Each structure stands twice: as structure tokens, then as C-alpha cells.
Amino acid sequence: MEIHISLRLFASLAQRMSTIPDRFAVSPGTTAGEVLSALGISEDEARLVFINNRQADLSSILKDGDRLGVFPPVGGG
């Protein structure tokens, strides 16, 4: 059995969306961190994680239809 989630990467991570589908299947019980790890996105690159527009963490378990959004660390100068 699979569930389907949507993924959005923002700021400097957005360039990766050309090689990552915005909607795909994962196994039930998969965490946000496991999705990012499978896509080659390190914890250091995923500063803010949102599931369905609510702040979450990498250990949050995804459910069918969830929208996962990820922002990198914000730099300034």
C-alpha cells in the first residue's frame, strides 16, 4: 500500500524541483526526514519544514494527501 504526498521546495532548494516530482508515492509511516533523505536533502539544508502549512519537524509522519514544504536556512548580510 502506498500513500501520495505533494512536495514543495523553496528558496535555494527550489532549483532541485526540476529533478524531483512534486507529487509522489511513499510508504505509510514515512517521516518528512525520510522523504528528504531519500531525495538527497540533508537535515542541514532543511531548516523549516511544514506539513499542510503548519510547522513540523523531520520526525513528523506523513499521511495520504499531505503537502510537505521545506525551506533552507535563511542567510543575510
N, C-alpha and C positions, 0 to 999 in steps of 0.2 A: 504494500500500500504506500502511496506517495501523497504528499500534500504539495500545494503550489503557493509560492510566495512571490512578491514583487520586490525588486531591489533598486534603490536609487543611491548613487554615489555623488557626493557634492564636492565643490571647490577643486583642489588638486587631484582628488580621486576620480573626478568626473571623466577624465581622459580615458580611463580604463573601461568605461561603459561601451566603447566601440567593440570590445572583445568579450564582454560579459552580457548575457541576455538579461533583460530587465524583469523577466518572469521565468521561473524555472521550478522544477520539482526537487523536493528534499524528503528525507525520511521523517516520519513522525518522531518527535522528541529531539530534533536537531536544534542546537542553540545558534544564536546570532554569531557567536565566536567561531563555531564550527563552519558556518557558511563562509565567513570571511577568510578563515584559514584555508579552506578548500579553493578559494579564489586567489590565494597568494597575497592577501592583505594582512599585514601584521597588526598586532594589538597596538603598537606604537603609532600606526597610521590611522587607526580608528578611534579618534578621541571622543566623539559624541555619537551615540547610537540611539536611534529612535525606532520604535515599533508602533505602527499606526499613529504616528505623530505624537507619541508620548516617549519621553526619555526612558531608556532601558539600559541594560548592561550586557556584556558579551555572554553572560551565562543565562540570559533570558531564552526560554524555549519558544520556538516559533509554532504558530498554528496555521491551518489552512486559510489562505486569503490574506495573511498578514503582509503589511508593507514595511520593509526594512530600509531605513535610511541611515547613511553613515557619513559623518563629517570628519575630516582630518584635523589635526591640531591647527589652531589659527595662529599665524605669525604676523608680526607687525614690525614697524620700525620707523 
